Amino acid sequence: MSLDTYSQQLVSTLSKVGLAPGSIPLIPGTFKLSTILGIKFGERAVTYGEIFRVSECKVAPTISFAPEKSPSLPFGDIGSSLDSSRHKHHQAQ
């Protein structure tokens, strides 16, 4: 499922229970998902509005999420800067 589809389904579900983005301070009107969160109890995945019995939730859930896609993060630049700083520091000694 794509992030956009997942986001639309989540907003629709939240709206059905009176928690539409912007309707309460906890969820701002600018709410936008940045990743897909997965929760499973055993082999059973949690989906929107699904009811679980207490007996199905006795073990800790498995939680997973896809990496966020954010091309604006300068990971390579930070790593290069740190490496070059260390290199210069070692040369000065």
C-alpha positions in Angstrom: 0.0 0.0 0.0 1.4 3.4 -0.9 1.9 6.1 1.7 -0.7 8.3 0.1 -3.3 5.6 0.2 -2.4 4.7 3.8 -2.7 8.4 4.8 -6.1 8.8 3.1 -7.4 5.7 4.9 -6.1 6.9 8.3 -7.6 10.4 7.9 -10.9 8.8 6.9 -10.9 6.6 9.9 -9.9 9.4 12.3 -12.7 11.6 10.8 -15.3 8.9 11.4 -14.6 9.0 15.2 -14.4 12.8 15.4 -10.6 13.1 15.3 -10.1 14.7 11.8 -6.9 16.6 11.5 -7.4 20.1 12.7 -10.4 19.2 14.9 -8.3 18.8 18.0 -5.0 20.3 19.1 -3.3 16.9 19.2 -3.7 16.4 15.4 -3.0 19.7 13.6 -4.8 20.5 10.3 -1.4 20.2 8.6 -1.1 16.6 9.6 0.7 14.5 7.0 2.1 11.0 7.4 5.8 10.5 6.7 5.9 6.7 7.1 3.7 3.6 7.4 3.5 2.1 10.9 2.9 -1.6 11.2 1.7 -3.3 14.4 1.2 -7.1 14.8 0.2 -9.3 17.7 1.7 -12.6 16.7 0.8 -13.1 13.1 -2.3 -10.9 13.2 -1.8 -7.3 11.9 -3.6 -4.4 13.5 -5.8 -2.5 11.0 -8.1 0.5 11.3 -11.0 -0.1 13.7 -10.3 -3.8 14.2 -11.2 -5.2 17.6 -8.8 -7.6 19.4 -9.6 -9.8 22.3 -7.5 -9.3 25.5 -6.3 -12.9 25.0 -4.8 -11.9 21.6 -2.9 -9.0 23.1 -1.1 -10.7 26.0 2.2 -10.7 24.2 4.1 -7.6 23.3 3.3 -6.4 19.7 5.8 -6.3 16.9 6.1 -2.8 15.7 7.7 -1.9 12.4 7.9 1.1 10.1 9.2 2.0 6.7 12.1 4.5 6.6 11.0 8.0 6.0 11.6 9.5 2.6 13.2 12.9 3.2 15.6 13.9 0.4 16.3 17.2 2.2 18.4 15.5 5.0 22.1 16.1 4.4 23.5 12.9 5.8 26.3 12.7 3.3 27.3 16.3 4.0 27.3 15.9 7.7 29.4 12.7 7.5 31.9 14.4 5.1 32.2 17.4 7.3 32.8 15.4 10.4 35.3 13.2 8.6 37.2 16.2 7.2 37.2 17.9 10.6 38.7 14.8 12.3 41.3 14.5 9.5 42.4 18.1 9.9 42.5 17.7 13.7 44.8 14.6 13.4 47.0 16.5 10.9 47.5 19.4 13.4 48.7 17.2 16.2 
